[in-house]
Amino acid sequence: MNQIHHYLGGSVAQGESSRFAPVYNPATGEQSAQVVLATANETREAIRLAQEAFAQWSRVSPLKRARILFRFKELVEANADELARLISSEHGKVLSDAKGELTRGLEVVEFACGIPHLLKGEHSLNVGTGVDSYSLMQPLGVCAGISPFNFPAMVPMWMFPISLACGNTFIMKPSEKDPSTPMRLAELLGEAGLPDGVFNVVNGDKESVDVLLTDERVQAVSFVGSTPIAEYIYATASAHGKRVQALGGAKNHMVIMPDADLDQAVGALMGAAYGSAGERCMAISVAVPVGEETAERLREKLVVELDKLRVGPGQVDGPDNDMGPLVTREHLKKVLGYIQVGVDEGAELVVDGREARIEGAGNGYFVGGTLFDRVKPGMRIHREEIFGPVLCIARVPSFDAAVTMINDHEYGNGTAIFTRDGDAARQFCEQIQVGMVGVNVPIPVPMAFHSFGGWKRSLFGPLHMHGPDGVRFYTRMKTVTQRWPSGIREETNHFTMPTH
Ligand code: NAD
């Protein structure tokens, strides 16, 4: 059985633990590897290596740090086909989606390559007579990242490029469901010239995570995953004096106004609801048509499009499927369970993905695209994150009712409005209690030079990921106030603060 270990101090390190987790190929249902789950001691060893490497790395010029990231970017590009296959073989997503996630990750690397500019800080001349003040943005030390299964390349790349560029060392704890891609990224960082110990991968579960949350040598924790775990990470790591950004789950609504271009809205919804089998934190899982007529037209068009949805293995000869399998059998069971919950709660099951005929499905974890109508707030399929290819239509009579439904929801990650009316769009952007908003854009993931994060129970901690918030998160500011009384020039010999 192929075993996946750790990456410590610049090379693959054999795991000692006798605890393992299985890694599957979701398209076939076969186990492809087992990942060795790190012990607490192995995790402490990773922290020691990262701490040791910090002394040198933090003093390397930002320009040189950026040059290593430039080389890393070239290597990821050169190996994009292999990486996309690796992602698809453990996650299940189709190759075009896997390449898409690599591109989004690389955009953060490109942003991090501008680090000399981003670390310039602030400067004020003459805050007193002959006195200047300036800020230094300095690295924190050892940082840790804990990532979910659904973006094994992109989410780690939201974190480590900026952290490393700022001069920190890093320990990545990937999802145990698809750990091979982060391991490969670690090797490519090494090939790019990153010194040993600056980036480490510890494969594990709660045992290793708990060490990262509590060990006093770890300064900051970035987390992306489900809300209950995000909340636990935030509470535990901040109680241990660390800065934390913990991104959680989502239930994203898309409002379709009566004046929207419906063909565009339906095209957007198909990609946003069913792409990557709905396993995206920015997936649209609730369509909110305003008015009965909009709802009827929307439903009719969605049914036609769902009939054309190509579901099948992520890696096929010829054109990609639209959507691959779910990540594990357990997750498939959960999603199938939610479809039954929806039926039992009285929502109208318009298209039942359980009945889809899927070519080449074998023992893979497949379910077809599913559509519910007449879903109401309060139903579990509206309240809870399903994280599968299940789209709910929740009809509302007015724009205000749509806004209320979204604002009353526990999650506030992403949302969108489709309309031709600038005033409605403007009002939506202002009133909506959600962190990322799209206007005629279904999945409004901010570009790397903006920051990514939700509101409410979709994010714990004040700072979002990547972009300017990423740089703030991975640096601490020091403000220097200085004067140089030379004894020669009379006017600077007297210390007068602030300004008289
Ligand atoms: P998860 O919460 O189960 O796991 C995330 C990480 O936490 C993994 O590395 C896992 O090993 C670790 N973990 C799990 N249980 C733990 C525990 N008890 N103690 C310590 N660590 C633990 O999430 P997942 O199923 O891998 O990913 C899907 C979830 O991630 C969805 O809820 C999705 O919305 C969310 N997500 C959010 C965003 C965002 O930006 N907000 C992005 C991607 C995914």
Residues whose N, C-alpha, C, O or C-beta is under 5 A from the ligand:
A	BS01	NAD	I146 S147 P148 F149 N150 K173 P174 S175 E176 G204 D205 K206 V209 V224 G225 S226 T227 I229 L247 G248 G249 A250 C281 S458
